[in-house]
Every structure is written in structure tokens, then in C-alpha cells.
Amino acid sequence: MSDSPKADLWKAIKNPHSRPWLAVIGEIPATFVAHQAWGASTVAAIGMTVASGALTVATWWGAEGTKPARRIHATITMGLAVTYTTVATFTDPIGAAQLSTLAMGGAVAAASWNVRKAMRVNPEAPTENATAGETGLLVKSLGRAKASLRKTPEIEPNKVIAPYQLAPGEMTNAEVGRRIDSIASELGVSPNAIRIQADPENASQGQIILVPKDMLTDGTPWPGPSCFGGSIAEPVVIGVYEDGAPEQFWFPHCPVTKRNATHFLGSGMNGSGKSEGFKFAIVEALTRRDAIVWGIDPSKGRQTFGPLLPFMDWVALTEAEGNDVIDALSQVITARADALGAAGFKNWTPEAYDKLGMPYMIVWVEEAAKFFRNGTEMEGLVMEARSAGISVIISLQRPSATSMPTDVREQLGGVLCFGVKGSTTAAMALPDDVLDAGARPEAWENRKPGYNYLVAPGIDEERYPMKARTFIPLSDEEIVAALSTAPITDADPVTVNAAGEAYANRAIHTVDDVLTSTDTTPDTRPQETTVMTKADNEAAQRALLEKQADREVEAMVGIDPDDDGYVPDVDPDQEIKPTEGTWTFGQPEPRAQEKTPEEAVAELLAMLDEYRDQELETVGPKEFQPYGKGTRIGRCRAWVSTKLGELADEGVHLEDTPQAGVYKLLYPELAAA
């Protein structure tokens, strides 16, 4: 059939050069039919005139983005074509003047498009790899012998996808990624505008994704909590990707998708927006019903946590306090893991909170390099914490081997990398394949605060090299307003008891403390000390070492019941006493019924009467521990502290003292007498 006249005619008709001539010939039957239908109608004449003008304007508008010469050529051609159609329709479509005009004008228009088409082809260029030659992409930066485009690039608004084919055995996708700077130079764009997406099924194929315009420049306002009052098992949202999708990740384990619970590394140079970025994750966690947050920052303290202080369960603002938190975590992890295991949970899930009242814990360690340099060990903490329902955020500027043990780094499954100083630091924070795919955090340094790359379980791996930006930072007032109505979540008794004395004596912050810290009026109230002298710090370290040594001794030989320094030997042959009751494995104790506010106040006043009987002069929150559900008062430490302050304001039961958190115990009955 290919040699028949019919086939040759069909081939000639399909040729791109024939299309303009066919359009000219088609004018004759089109105008004839239109003349027969509307030739005598004035309304139709007006309508076709308006339609002709609209179609000409639409051609100009639709050609936006093409070269100016092509846009002008197309608009003029369309204008002439619709003008002839209108005139011929309402005069004589087969008249001599009309047909002569069509023959001469149509021939010129059709021939001009043929010339334009012919001039787009370079006859001196080789025929192989013609597509790559026409675009210029890959030719200079990679070479024709090693790479070529598989098909015409897909062009979307502010996005170009160019599928490529590598010569087998000559080049790999990783090598293409390492040549992104050369490709960007060839195209005249930023290296951050390009990323490489390898084909998972074919190592010799992939695609270059080009986003010429940075859509994150203006930033995105925070839309508010993504799951207010929901579970921490839902994703936390901290910003947006360059394609407008939410930047989100997960902390806990998911039994459905088999996603692991995750620790996070936060990396970024000073001024890159690292602390503000993680602050959105913490705000998200504090608006959930089943999560609590512990925070450590020995360097910037209140500058980092600021308005979050009243809503976090435990905050350490000095290195000594931070060591207390880290030491307590070693006990908390074991206790929580035992409690979860006894209840039949291999990992923390929302059901564990519903059954045991044990919230998920997030521990945010800012400026962690300071602890690592001073010998604080966190290897065991990050290795064991995930199954106990604890995620740790290790945040520091440069995760080098001198600033962070490699054993700790290996346990951090998630990475939130902001702008860094140099490609060497980027290689310390991000996986090799993400860097090969085009991630370039060193291109920003600290010039674009909030820009980041996110790598974590549960996220589509194609998004790993896609840049994102956290929301525009919030003011203190906005954070307090968002968290003031959030669910109040207390630590469970297992966590409280395991955390010990350091947790019981932790500082309690109120909303008034946070908001007045930015007021211009002087604050004459006693403030807690957040800067320790060298002697105080050394004393705290000695006390911590003594506590750890005592704990190890007790674990090996037991507790001295008489406190006389002698632990009696245990006779291994003595008969074991019969048990007094039956214990069933895996059955947790029933959760205590929550007290009403009136019952809690009554218990607090009753305890004040007991302290009067003991002739105490002053009381503070520590006299009312333990806290939480199932205790005598049934309320958290923050509630107790607030209620004591209210009683001191009334001046009947308590009175303020110069020392913050300590109140003089009054005797209202004696005063009345």
C-alpha cells in the first residue's frame, strides 16, 4: 500500500507543510455554506464580525509564552483569515474578486508558514539526537554520546519535565546529579531550580525536573493547627513544598503502614530558621490530646522556647538542668517500655494512651553539640526511646563527627536540613542519593530563612530533593493564643515516678511570665536563674554523678533498709514466702477516676490543714506531689502552682514570699479567734 497513489496522497496530506494550504482551500466551501445560511441576515453579520475580532484577540492571548515573532505571525494570520471569511460570507464567496484575493493572500500566508517551518531545521546538524539538539539541554553539560532526551519535554506552568536516556554503561543517574551545576549554567537558572528523578525500574533512564521560578519567595502564613485536639499519630504540618503541597511528617509508629517511630536531626547554620521551623512542629504537638513535650536549650533558653514554656511539660534552660532531663530519660524509657509491654503494646499507639493514659513524648534538644562536647551520652537514649513512645529531636548547626557521635547520627531516621555552610556540611546532614538528586542546602546558607529539605519515613521519596519552606514565623501572642485553648495533657504516673525528684522540682512557667517578658514595663517579681556560675555547674555535675552511682549500686546490691551503710546478705537457700495475691501479666491497673475541680480544691485545702498540724511555715508545689491523674489531688503541677498563687492573692490561707513559688502558710482559724 505504501507504493500506491492513494497512499502517497494520504502521506502528502498529513505532511506539516500541507496544512496551511489545506486551510486556504477549506475557506471556499466554508464561506459558501455560511453564505447560504446567513448571507441575508444582518444579525448574523454583526455576530460574525464580533466573533472574528474575539478569535483574533484569543490567538494573541493563547500565544503568550511563545517567541514574539511567532505570536505576531499567528495573530496576523488569524486576523486575515477570519476577515476574509466574514466578508466572503456576506458578499459573494465564489466571485472573481473574492477568489482572486483568496488565491493571492492565502498563498502568501500559507507559504510564510512553510518558510517558518523550514527555517527551524538545521540541515547541517546530524539527524541523530535531533530532539536534544533542538533544545540544547544535556548537549553541552553531558554530551551527545552519553545522554539524550527520550521525548519532547513536558511543559507545565513553571515546570519542565525532560525525560532522558543514558548510554548504557557510560553514565549513571548519580553522575547526572553531580553535574547539576553544569546543567544550571547551560540553562541560566539556579542549581536549586533543578532536581533529578531516577527511574526506579531502569537505571539508564530518568528525568530532569526544572522549576525556573521560586514559588516560595513570599512565604506562606501559618493556617493554624492542622489537627487541633486530634492524635499525635496524625501528621504535623510545618510549611509548604515548592509545588504547594503541605510539608508534613510523623513522629510515632504506624501499625497500618508499618512506618517506624522517628527521631529527627535538625541541621542548619545560624540564622537559617532552624529553631523557628521546629517550633511549628512543637506547636502542632502541643495542640494534640495525647502528646507532651520536654525541651532542652542550654544556650538560647527563653529565646528558643519563649511562648511555648507554659505549655511544655518540662523545660531545661541550663546545661545542668539539661543533664538532669537526659539522666531522667534513661529511667523513663525503661519504665514506659515495661508498662507498654505489660499491656501488650510493642510500640506506642493512640490505643496505648486510651488504655494507660500514657501520652507520646517529644524531647527537643537544642544546641545539642554542647552536651556532646562535654561528654553527655545519648547513644542509649536514641537507641531505646522509640519503642517507649518517645521521639527525640537533636538540633545543632553542623552534624560533624566532632560535634555529634556517629552512633547517635545513625539512629536519627528523619532529617530537617535548613541552609548550611558549604557542600561538606550538606553531605553530613542529607543522604547521598538526596544530594545526587539535586538537593543544595548550601546554596541558601542563611539568606533564605525557613528553606529546607525534609527526609523522613512516610514521605514520598520523590519529595526528598524538593525544596520546601516553613511557615512565616509566629509572634509570641499568636502562639499563646493558639495553645491557650488546646487540650491540657499531663504526664502519666509511670513517667512521673520514673523521672524522679528532678522532674518534681522542675520550674513551672505561666502565660503571664511569657507575655510580660516582652512588656516594656519593669517586672519586679523574682525571676528564676537561667545562668549558672562555673562552681554551681560543677556542683550540679557532681550531684548528678553521685545520683547515677547510687542508682547503679542499688541495682547491683539492693537498697540499704536501715541506711547504715550495710546491706545484709541474702540467704539463697531460704524459703520463698507465698504470694499474698494473684498477679495477671499484661493487665494494667484500671485508670483512676478524674476528680472534679471542687474535689481537687477540697483535697488541696485539706493538705494545707495537715501542714498546719505539722507546723510548717512555708509551702510550695513540691509539698503536693505526686501530681497527675490517680493522685490525691488529681491535677498536674501547673494546676497546683496556679491554685496556690490564687490562694496567696486571696490572703486567707497563703501569703506571697520574696522567693518565687514559695508561700507563707497562714492560720485563718486562729486569726478569726
Order of alpha helices (4+ residues) and beta strands (2+ residues): alpha-alpha-alpha-alpha-alpha-alpha-beta-beta-beta-alpha-alpha-beta-beta-beta-beta-beta-alpha-beta-alpha-beta-alpha-alpha-beta-alpha-alpha-beta-alpha-beta-alpha-alpha-beta-beta-alpha-alpha-alpha-alpha-alpha-beta-alpha-beta-beta-alpha
